[in-house]
């Protein structure tokens, strides 16, 4: 069973929220997926940059 996600409050630009909502049901799940991709990309870049400093 997936872990429960915490309930948060976040301020977004109205046009960003409107765009996600305009794509239908599941906009919060899509927002989470976009944030996860960003996190994973930057986590990957951070580890690459750390490795460069260790060479």
mmCIF file of the N, C-alpha and C atoms, coordinates in Angstrom:
data_MODEL
# 
_entry.id   MODEL 
# 
loop_
_atom_site.group_PDB 
_atom_site.id 
_atom_site.type_symbol 
_atom_site.label_atom_id 
_atom_site.label_alt_id 
_atom_site.label_comp_id 
_atom_site.label_asym_id 
_atom_site.label_entity_id 
_atom_site.label_seq_id 
_atom_site.pdbx_PDB_ins_code 
_atom_site.Cartn_x 
_atom_site.Cartn_y 
_atom_site.Cartn_z 
_atom_site.occupancy 
_atom_site.B_iso_or_equiv 
_atom_site.pdbx_formal_charge 
_atom_site.auth_seq_id 
_atom_site.auth_comp_id 
_atom_site.auth_asym_id 
_atom_site.auth_atom_id 
_atom_site.pdbx_PDB_model_num 
ATOM 1   N N  . UNK A 1 1  ? 0.845  -1.180 0.000   1.00 0.00 ? 1  UNK A N  1 
ATOM 2   C CA . UNK A 1 1  ? 0.000  0.000  0.000   1.00 0.00 ? 1  UNK A CA 1 
ATOM 3   C C  . UNK A 1 1  ? 0.893  1.246  0.000   1.00 0.00 ? 1  UNK A C  1 
ATOM 4   N N  . UNK A 1 2  ? 0.619  2.218  -0.885  1.00 0.00 ? 2  UNK A N  1 
ATOM 5   C CA . UNK A 1 2  ? 1.454  3.429  -0.940  1.00 0.00 ? 2  UNK A CA 1 
ATOM 6   C C  . UNK A 1 2  ? 1.335  4.248  0.349   1.00 0.00 ? 2  UNK A C  1 
ATOM 7   N N  . UNK A 1 3  ? 2.429  4.944  0.658   1.00 0.00 ? 3  UNK A N  1 
ATOM 8   C CA . UNK A 1 3  ? 2.418  5.808  1.833   1.00 0.00 ? 3  UNK A CA 1 
ATOM 9   C C  . UNK A 1 3  ? 1.465  6.969  1.607   1.00 0.00 ? 3  UNK A C  1 
ATOM 10  N N  . UNK A 1 4  ? 0.811  7.397  2.680   1.00 0.00 ? 4  UNK A N  1 
ATOM 11  C CA . UNK A 1 4  ? -0.062 8.566  2.594   1.00 0.00 ? 4  UNK A CA 1 
ATOM 12  C C  . UNK A 1 4  ? 0.790  9.797  2.330   1.00 0.00 ? 4  UNK A C  1 
ATOM 13  N N  . UNK A 1 5  ? 0.289  10.668 1.490   1.00 0.00 ? 5  UNK A N  1 
ATOM 14  C CA . UNK A 1 5  ? 1.014  11.895 1.165   1.00 0.00 ? 5  UNK A CA 1 
ATOM 15  C C  . UNK A 1 5  ? 0.574  12.978 2.144   1.00 0.00 ? 5  UNK A C  1 
ATOM 16  N N  . UNK A 1 6  ? 1.526  13.776 2.611   1.00 0.00 ? 6  UNK A N  1 
ATOM 17  C CA . UNK A 1 6  ? 1.146  14.834 3.548   1.00 0.00 ? 6  UNK A CA 1 
ATOM 18  C C  . UNK A 1 6  ? 0.322  15.914 2.852   1.00 0.00 ? 6  UNK A C  1 
ATOM 19  N N  . UNK A 1 7  ? -0.600 16.473 3.593   1.00 0.00 ? 7  UNK A N  1 
ATOM 20  C CA . UNK A 1 7  ? -1.404 17.580 3.109   1.00 0.00 ? 7  UNK A CA 1 
ATOM 21  C C  . UNK A 1 7  ? -0.618 18.858 3.347   1.00 0.00 ? 7  UNK A C  1 
ATOM 22  N N  . UNK A 1 8  ? -0.411 19.636 2.283   1.00 0.00 ? 8  UNK A N  1 
ATOM 23  C CA . UNK A 1 8  ? 0.369  20.868 2.394   1.00 0.00 ? 8  UNK A CA 1 
ATOM 24  C C  . UNK A 1 8  ? -0.412 22.031 1.799   1.00 0.00 ? 8  UNK A C  1 
ATOM 25  N N  . UNK A 1 9  ? 0.095  23.209 2.055   1.00 0.00 ? 9  UNK A N  1 
ATOM 26  C CA . UNK A 1 9  ? -0.421 24.411 1.416   1.00 0.00 ? 9  UNK A CA 1 
ATOM 27  C C  . UNK A 1 9  ? 0.722  25.004 0.617   1.00 0.00 ? 9  UNK A C  1 
ATOM 28  N N  . UNK A 1 10 ? 0.464  25.349 -0.643  1.00 0.00 ? 10 UNK A N  1 
ATOM 29  C CA . UNK A 1 10 ? 1.502  25.874 -1.517  1.00 0.00 ? 10 UNK A CA 1 
ATOM 30  C C  . UNK A 1 10 ? 0.908  27.018 -2.342  1.00 0.00 ? 10 UNK A C  1 
ATOM 31  N N  . UNK A 1 11 ? 1.689  28.041 -2.554  1.00 0.00 ? 11 UNK A N  1 
ATOM 32  C CA . UNK A 1 11 ? 1.231  29.164 -3.378  1.00 0.00 ? 11 UNK A CA 1 
ATOM 33  C C  . UNK A 1 11 ? 1.810  29.001 -4.776  1.00 0.00 ? 11 UNK A C  1 
ATOM 34  N N  . UNK A 1 12 ? 0.914  29.011 -5.754  1.00 0.00 ? 12 UNK A N  1 
ATOM 35  C CA . UNK A 1 12 ? 1.308  28.871 -7.159  1.00 0.00 ? 12 UNK A CA 1 
ATOM 36  C C  . UNK A 1 12 ? 0.757  30.048 -7.941  1.00 0.00 ? 12 UNK A C  1 
ATOM 37  N N  . UNK A 1 13 ? 1.410  30.367 -9.041  1.00 0.00 ? 13 UNK A N  1 
ATOM 38  C CA . UNK A 1 13 ? 0.851  31.364 -9.943  1.00 0.00 ? 13 UNK A CA 1 
ATOM 39  C C  . UNK A 1 13 ? -0.467 30.814 -10.479 1.00 0.00 ? 13 UNK A C  1 
ATOM 40  N N  . UNK A 1 14 ? -1.446 31.690 -10.603 1.00 0.00 ? 14 UNK A N  1 
ATOM 41  C CA . UNK A 1 14 ? -2.781 31.268 -11.036 1.00 0.00 ? 14 UNK A CA 1 
ATOM 42  C C  . UNK A 1 14 ? -2.748 30.574 -12.395 1.00 0.00 ? 14 UNK A C  1 
ATOM 43  N N  . UNK A 1 15 ? -1.930 31.093 -13.316 1.00 0.00 ? 15 UNK A N  1 
ATOM 44  C CA . UNK A 1 15 ? -1.897 30.487 -14.649 1.00 0.00 ? 15 UNK A CA 1 
ATOM 45  C C  . UNK A 1 15 ? -1.308 29.080 -14.624 1.00 0.00 ? 15 UNK A C  1 
ATOM 46  N N  . UNK A 1 16 ? -0.371 28.837 -13.715 1.00 0.00 ? 16 UNK A N  1 
ATOM 47  C CA . UNK A 1 16 ? 0.219  27.489 -13.586 1.00 0.00 ? 16 UNK A CA 1 
ATOM 48  C C  . UNK A 1 16 ? -0.850 26.523 -13.086 1.00 0.00 ? 16 UNK A C  1 
ATOM 49  N N  . UNK A 1 17 ? -1.543 26.911 -12.031 1.00 0.00 ? 17 UNK A N  1 
ATOM 50  C CA . UNK A 1 17 ? -2.596 26.053 -11.489 1.00 0.00 ? 17 UNK A CA 1 
ATOM 51  C C  . UNK A 1 17 ? -3.709 25.843 -12.509 1.00 0.00 ? 17 UNK A C  1 
ATOM 52  N N  . UNK A 1 18 ? -4.115 26.908 -13.175 1.00 0.00 ? 18 UNK A N  1 
ATOM 53  C CA . UNK A 1 18 ? -5.165 26.786 -14.194 1.00 0.00 ? 18 UNK A CA 1 
ATOM 54  C C  . UNK A 1 18 ? -4.761 25.820 -15.294 1.00 0.00 ? 18 UNK A C  1 
ATOM 55  N N  . UNK A 1 19 ? -3.494 25.869 -15.718 1.00 0.00 ? 19 UNK A N  1 
ATOM 56  C CA . UNK A 1 19 ? -3.035 24.986 -16.786 1.00 0.00 ? 19 UNK A CA 1 
ATOM 57  C C  . UNK A 1 19 ? -3.117 23.522 -16.351 1.00 0.00 ? 19 UNK A C  1 
ATOM 58  N N  . UNK A 1 20 ? -2.625 23.228 -15.139 1.00 0.00 ? 20 UNK A N  1 
ATOM 59  C CA . UNK A 1 20 ? -2.698 21.848 -14.660 1.00 0.00 ? 20 UNK A CA 1 
ATOM 60  C C  . UNK A 1 20 ? -4.153 21.399 -14.538 1.00 0.00 ? 20 UNK A C  1 
ATOM 61  N N  . UNK A 1 21 ? -4.997 22.248 -13.986 1.00 0.00 ? 21 UNK A N  1 
ATOM 62  C CA . UNK A 1 21 ? -6.407 21.888 -13.819 1.00 0.00 ? 21 UNK A CA 1 
ATOM 63  C C  . UNK A 1 21 ? -7.108 21.715 -15.163 1.00 0.00 ? 21 UNK A C  1 
ATOM 64  N N  . UNK A 1 22 ? -6.706 22.487 -16.167 1.00 0.00 ? 22 UNK A N  1 
ATOM 65  C CA . UNK A 1 22 ? -7.363 22.417 -17.473 1.00 0.00 ? 22 UNK A CA 1 
ATOM 66  C C  . UNK A 1 22 ? -7.143 21.074 -18.160 1.00 0.00 ? 22 UNK A C  1 
ATOM 67  N N  . UNK A 1 23 ? -6.170 20.318 -17.690 1.00 0.00 ? 23 UNK A N  1 
ATOM 68  C CA . UNK A 1 23 ? -5.889 19.008 -18.270 1.00 0.00 ? 23 UNK A CA 1 
ATOM 69  C C  . UNK A 1 23 ? -6.683 17.890 -17.613 1.00 0.00 ? 23 UNK A C  1 
ATOM 70  N N  . UNK A 1 24 ? -7.630 18.266 -16.732 1.00 0.00 ? 24 UNK A N  1 
ATOM 71  C CA . UNK A 1 24 ? -8.572 17.293 -16.189 1.00 0.00 ? 24 UNK A CA 1 
ATOM 72  C C  . UNK A 1 24 ? -8.209 16.736 -14.828 1.00 0.00 ? 24 UNK A C  1 
ATOM 73  N N  . UNK A 1 25 ? -8.993 15.751 -14.448 1.00 0.00 ? 25 UNK A N  1 
ATOM 74  C CA . UNK A 1 25 ? -8.837 15.087 -13.154 1.00 0.00 ? 25 UNK A CA 1 
ATOM 75  C C  . UNK A 1 25 ? -7.423 14.542 -13.025 1.00 0.00 ? 25 UNK A C  1 
ATOM 76  N N  . UNK A 1 26 ? -6.879 14.638 -11.837 1.00 0.00 ? 26 UNK A N  1 
ATOM 77  C CA . UNK A 1 26 ? -5.542 14.117 -11.576 1.00 0.00 ? 26 UNK A CA 1 
ATOM 78  C C  . UNK A 1 26 ? -4.455 15.171 -11.658 1.00 0.00 ? 26 UNK A C  1 
ATOM 79  N N  . UNK A 1 27 ? -4.857 16.443 -11.633 1.00 0.00 ? 27 UNK A N  1 
ATOM 80  C CA . UNK A 1 27 ? -3.847 17.500 -11.789 1.00 0.00 ? 27 UNK A CA 1 
ATOM 81  C C  . UNK A 1 27 ? -2.832 17.483 -10.647 1.00 0.00 ? 27 UNK A C  1 
ATOM 82  N N  . UNK A 1 28 ? -3.255 17.130 -9.440  1.00 0.00 ? 28 UNK A N  1 
ATOM 83  C CA . UNK A 1 28 ? -2.305 17.090 -8.323  1.00 0.00 ? 28 UNK A CA 1 
ATOM 84  C C  . UNK A 1 28 ? -1.291 15.968 -8.516  1.00 0.00 ? 28 UNK A C  1 
ATOM 85  N N  . UNK A 1 29 ? -1.742 14.859 -9.036  1.00 0.00 ? 29 UNK A N  1 
ATOM 86  C CA . UNK A 1 29 ? -0.840 13.742 -9.328  1.00 0.00 ? 29 UNK A CA 1 
ATOM 87  C C  . UNK A 1 29 ? 0.161  14.143 -10.402 1.00 0.00 ? 29 UNK A C  1 
ATOM 88  N N  . UNK A 1 30 ? -0.311 14.863 -11.434 1.00 0.00 ? 30 UNK A N  1 
ATOM 89  C CA . UNK A 1 30 ? 0.600  15.331 -12.493 1.00 0.00 ? 30 UNK A CA 1 
ATOM 90  C C  . UNK A 1 30 ? 1.608  16.339 -11.940 1.00 0.00 ? 30 UNK A C  1 
ATOM 91  N N  . UNK A 1 31 ? 1.154  17.225 -11.079 1.00 0.00 ? 31 UNK A N  1 
ATOM 92  C CA . UNK A 1 31 ? 2.073  18.194 -10.474 1.00 0.00 ? 31 UNK A CA 1 
ATOM 93  C C  . UNK A 1 31 ? 3.140  17.460 -9.667  1.00 0.00 ? 31 UNK A C  1 
ATOM 94  N N  . UNK A 1 32 ? 2.741  16.444 -8.927  1.00 0.00 ? 32 UNK A N  1 
ATOM 95  C CA . UNK A 1 32 ? 3.685  15.657 -8.147  1.00 0.00 ? 32 UNK A CA 1 
ATOM 96  C C  . UNK A 1 32 ? 4.701  14.979 -9.067  1.00 0.00 ? 32 UNK A C  1 
ATOM 97  N N  . UNK A 1 33 ? 4.228  14.458 -10.195 1.00 0.00 ? 33 UNK A N  1 
ATOM 98  C CA . UNK A 1 33 ? 5.122  13.788 -11.149 1.00 0.00 ? 33 UNK A CA 1 
ATOM 99  C C  . UNK A 1 33 ? 6.140  14.764 -11.731 1.00 0.00 ? 33 UNK A C  1 
ATOM 100 N N  . UNK A 1 34 ? 5.695  15.977 -12.060 1.00 0.00 ? 34 UNK A N  1 
ATOM 101 C CA . UNK A 1 34 ? 6.610  16.991 -12.596 1.00 0.00 ? 34 UNK A CA 1 
ATOM 102 C C  . UNK A 1 34 ? 7.656  17.360 -11.550 1.00 0.00 ? 34 UNK A C  1 
ATOM 103 N N  . UNK A 1 35 ? 7.221  17.557 -10.321 1.00 0.00 ? 35 UNK A N  1 
ATOM 104 C CA . UNK A 1 35 ? 8.163  17.893 -9.246  1.00 0.00 ? 35 UNK A CA 1 
ATOM 105 C C  . UNK A 1 35 ? 9.142  16.747 -8.992  1.00 0.00 ? 35 UNK A C  1 
ATOM 106 N N  . UNK A 1 36 ? 8.662  15.512 -9.084  1.00 0.00 ? 36 UNK A N  1 
ATOM 107 C CA . UNK A 1 36 ? 9.543  14.352 -8.890  1.00 0.00 ? 36 UNK A CA 1 
ATOM 108 C C  . UNK A 1 36 ? 10.593 14.273 -9.997  1.00 0.00 ? 36 UNK A C  1 
ATOM 109 N N  . UNK A 1 37 ? 10.190 14.534 -11.248 1.00 0.00 ? 37 UNK A N  1 
ATOM 110 C CA . UNK A 1 37 ? 11.156 14.520 -12.356 1.00 0.00 ? 37 UNK A CA 1 
ATOM 111 C C  . UNK A 1 37 ? 12.218 15.602 -12.148 1.00 0.00 ? 37 UNK A C  1 
ATOM 112 N N  . UNK A 1 38 ? 11.788 16.773 -11.715 1.00 0.00 ? 38 UNK A N  1 
ATOM 113 C CA . UNK A 1 38 ? 12.726 17.865 -11.448 1.00 0.00 ? 38 UNK A CA 1 
ATOM 114 C C  . UNK A 1 38 ? 13.690 17.463 -10.328 1.00 0.00 ? 38 UNK A C  1 
ATOM 115 N N  . UNK A 1 39 ? 13.145 16.907 -9.252  1.00 0.00 ? 39 UNK A N  1 
ATOM 116 C CA . UNK A 1 39 ? 13.966 16.465 -8.128  1.00 0.00 ? 39 UNK A CA 1 
ATOM 117 C C  . UNK A 1 39 ? 14.977 15.403 -8.574  1.00 0.00 ? 39 UNK A C  1 
ATOM 118 N N  . UNK A 1 40 ? 14.508 14.411 -9.315  1.00 0.00 ? 40 UNK A N  1 
ATOM 119 C CA . UNK A 1 40 ? 15.395 13.339 -9.771  1.00 0.00 ? 40 UNK A CA 1 
ATOM 120 C C  . UNK A 1 40 ? 16.490 13.877 -10.686 1.00 0.00 ? 40 UNK A C  1 
ATOM 121 N N  . UNK A 1 41 ? 16.141 14.802 -11.578 1.00 0.00 ? 41 UNK A N  1 
ATOM 122 C CA . UNK A 1 41 ? 17.137 15.375 -12.494 1.00 0.00 ? 41 UNK A CA 1 
ATOM 123 C C  . UNK A 1 41 ? 18.197 16.144 -11.721 1.00 0.00 ? 41 UNK A C  1 
ATOM 124 N N  . UNK A 1 42 ? 17.771 16.889 -10.743 1.00 0.00 ? 42 UNK A N  1 
ATOM 125 C CA . UNK A 1 42 ? 18.726 17.692 -9.980  1.00 0.00 ? 42 UNK A CA 1 
ATOM 126 C C  . UNK A 1 42 ? 19.506 16.845 -8.985  1.00 0.00 ? 42 UNK A C  1 
ATOM 127 N N  . UNK A 1 43 ? 18.883 15.814 -8.486  1.00 0.00 ? 43 UNK A N  1 
ATOM 128 C CA . UNK A 1 43 ? 19.594 14.890 -7.603  1.00 0.00 ? 43 UNK A CA 1 
ATOM 129 C C  . UNK A 1 43 ? 20.697 14.210 -8.395  1.00 0.00 ? 43 UNK A C  1 
ATOM 130 N N  . UNK A 1 44 ? 20.388 13.804 -9.626  1.00 0.00 ? 44 UNK A N  1 
ATOM 131 C CA . UNK A 1 44 ? 21.367 13.161 -10.505 1.00 0.00 ? 44 UNK A CA 1 
ATOM 132 C C  . UNK A 1 44 ? 22.510 14.129 -10.814 1.00 0.00 ? 44 UNK A C  1 
ATOM 133 N N  . UNK A 1 45 ? 22.166 15.372 -11.174 1.00 0.00 ? 45 UNK A N  1 
ATOM 134 C CA . UNK A 1 45 ? 23.185 16.377 -11.476 1.00 0.00 ? 45 UNK A CA 1 
ATOM 135 C C  . UNK A 1 45 ? 24.053 16.665 -10.266 1.00 0.00 ? 45 UNK A C  1 
ATOM 136 N N  . UNK A 1 46 ? 23.452 16.694 -9.092  1.00 0.00 ? 46 UNK A N  1 
ATOM 137 C CA . UNK A 1 46 ? 24.208 16.964 -7.870  1.00 0.00 ? 46 UNK A CA 1 
ATOM 138 C C  . UNK A 1 46 ? 25.233 15.864 -7.632  1.00 0.00 ? 46 UNK A C  1 
ATOM 139 N N  . UNK A 1 47 ? 24.833 14.600 -7.854  1.00 0.00 ? 47 UNK A N  1 
ATOM 140 C CA . UNK A 1 47 ? 25.778 13.515 -7.625  1.00 0.00 ? 47 UNK A CA 1 
ATOM 141 C C  . UNK A 1 47 ? 26.900 13.548 -8.661  1.00 0.00 ? 47 UNK A C  1 
ATOM 142 N N  . UNK A 1 48 ? 26.594 13.946 -9.902  1.00 0.00 ? 48 UNK A N  1 
ATOM 143 C CA . UNK A 1 48 ? 27.633 14.064 -10.935 1.00 0.00 ? 48 UNK A CA 1 
ATOM 144 C C  . UNK A 1 48 ? 28.613 15.162 -10.545 1.00 0.00 ? 48 UNK A C  1 
ATOM 145 N N  . UNK A 1 49 ? 28.102 16.315 -10.113 1.00 0.00 ? 49 UNK A N  1 
ATOM 146 C CA . UNK A 1 49 ? 28.964 17.415 -9.709  1.00 0.00 ? 49 UNK A CA 1 
ATOM 147 C C  . UNK A 1 49 ? 29.811 17.033 -8.502  1.00 0.00 ? 49 UNK A C  1 
ATOM 148 N N  . UNK A 1 50 ? 29.265 16.279 -7.564  1.00 0.00 ? 50 UNK A N  1 
ATOM 149 C CA . UNK A 1 50 ? 30.028 15.836 -6.401  1.00 0.00 ? 50 UNK A CA 1 
ATOM 150 C C  . UNK A 1 50 ? 31.150 14.899 -6.815  1.00 0.00 ? 50 UNK A C  1 
ATOM 151 N N  . UNK A 1 51 ? 30.840 14.013 -7.780  1.00 0.00 ? 51 UNK A N  1 
ATOM 152 C CA . UNK A 1 51 ? 31.848 13.091 -8.269  1.00 0.00 ? 51 UNK A CA 1 
ATOM 153 C C  . UNK A 1 51 ? 33.009 13.835 -8.939  1.00 0.00 ? 51 UNK A C  1 
ATOM 154 N N  . UNK A 1 52 ? 32.709 14.907 -9.654  1.00 0.00 ? 52 UNK A N  1 
ATOM 155 C CA . UNK A 1 52 ? 33.749 15.687 -10.320 1.00 0.00 ? 52 UNK A CA 1 
ATOM 156 C C  . UNK A 1 52 ? 34.716 16.298 -9.312  1.00 0.00 ? 52 UNK A C  1 
ATOM 157 N N  . UNK A 1 53 ? 34.184 16.694 -8.160  1.00 0.00 ? 53 UNK A N  1 
ATOM 158 C CA . UNK A 1 53 ? 35.034 17.301 -7.143  1.00 0.00 ? 53 UNK A CA 1 
ATOM 159 C C  . UNK A 1 53 ? 35.941 16.273 -6.474  1.00 0.00 ? 53 UNK A C  1 
ATOM 160 N N  . UNK A 1 54 ? 35.564 15.006 -6.582  1.00 0.00 ? 54 UNK A N  1 
ATOM 161 C CA . UNK A 1 54 ? 36.337 13.944 -5.946  1.00 0.00 ? 54 UNK A CA 1 
ATOM 162 C C  . UNK A 1 54 ? 37.393 13.354 -6.864  1.00 0.00 ? 54 UNK A C  1 
ATOM 163 N N  . UNK A 1 55 ? 37.493 13.855 -8.094  1.00 0.00 ? 55 UNK A N  1 
ATOM 164 C CA . UNK A 1 55 ? 38.461 13.305 -9.058  1.00 0.00 ? 55 UNK A CA 1 
ATOM 165 C C  . UNK A 1 55 ? 39.816 13.915 -8.832  1.00 0.00 ? 55 UNK A C  1 
# 
